[in-house]
Amino acid sequence: MKRTIQVTLLALLFTLSVGVMVSYAHHAFAAIYETSREVAFEDVTIVSVAWTNPHTRIAFDVTDENGEVTRWNTETGSPSALSRMGWLRNAVKPGDVIDVEVNPATDETPRGHLAKVTLANGTVFDRTGIGN
């Protein structure tokens, strides 16, 4: 009986500690990105696409009016969430030139949450799915 209680308490402690670690592992969106502001970039060149969990990541280069290039790293939904909204794994790929809208990072680094992608053919991918 005493052994059963010890094993049960140990299992409960382990379960609680894993739950706490998982809750801390996922960030709070509003603490990292400016949810009230979107920055738009035209004719950016995709550098990389990582179709991975928990977030799909897309890096692209933005060239300003002085010819300076800044690499932006963005994240969006999980691959399964994006698939349900109509995104395809190969919808965007390195070398593509697209337009994007991003919720920028609160620390003003060149990273953000991808809000909208417009492909060269006019197809639009955003948080609600795919459209034209």
Order of alpha helices (4+ residues) and beta strands (2+ residues): alpha-alpha-beta-beta-beta-alpha-beta-beta-beta-beta
